[in-house]
């Protein structure tokens, strides 16, 4: 039976320099060695840490601003990271399709080794076309070591540009 990790191969062609997963929490916990039982992200032979993209989202019927949702993510990350700094945050998109980017620098033990990591997060708000009070927020995050980050950031940006809601067509 196919699981969420199987989507990685499907989207890897869009972002070849990073491993793509669907479950952000599972991927991050796996990276830290605290994952629940189940599949784990792949690493390339000889590479101690593979940069990866995680994608998650949630139904948010509340009126929370994207900055507040990003703050919630920072608080969750602070619980598991040794140290964490928000190094940048910008609003992106338009009134009809708002978004927010956030960059984090963190230190964490991953695979038994303390690592300095950088995470670039993108939050996209998607409204239901039939009922704008229904909103989903999608989070895409690139995690890489500080040394790897600059070399994979452009691939991540290109990948983010491909994310769009599925649109209905008339029959």
Phi, psi and omega in degrees: 000133181287140177242179183300332181292336182293340178291341181303316181295324182295320183262353182300329179297335179282338184215074192292341185272358181226156176274134183252130175233172182252329184260104183298313184296313180298318180296316182292318178294324176298316180301324181273357179082018182239027186285150172292164179303145179140189183297152178237155179295150179279151169233150178282145178303135178082358180252124184281336178210120177270129171299146180212156176251134174241146182229127173213177180188171179205156174285124182233084179286350180284173182263019181302134175289156179300327178297322177293321179294321177295322176299321178299319179296318178300317180297318178296319180292324180298332180292337184242347179267150175292320176209153183207136176229138170274114185260352178187151177203131180218142171278140180228175175083206183227179177299321181283334182220071183288153176210173180210139172248148180215134177244134181239143170245130183215157172244133181207157175270119180232123181062032179080004182238133176288130183229144170266117185242156173235136178233126174256120182248140175235126178251126179239127179264127181235120181266146174291128182293333180272334182215090184299350176284348177264121184226139170245145176241124179257135176241128174245133182223131172260126175240129180209163173290161180303323180290329183273336195306307183299329183282345181245353185298318182295321175300319179297315180300318178296320178297314180302322180296342180272351184279120180215152175290151175287135179253148178276145174240149180286146180275000000 
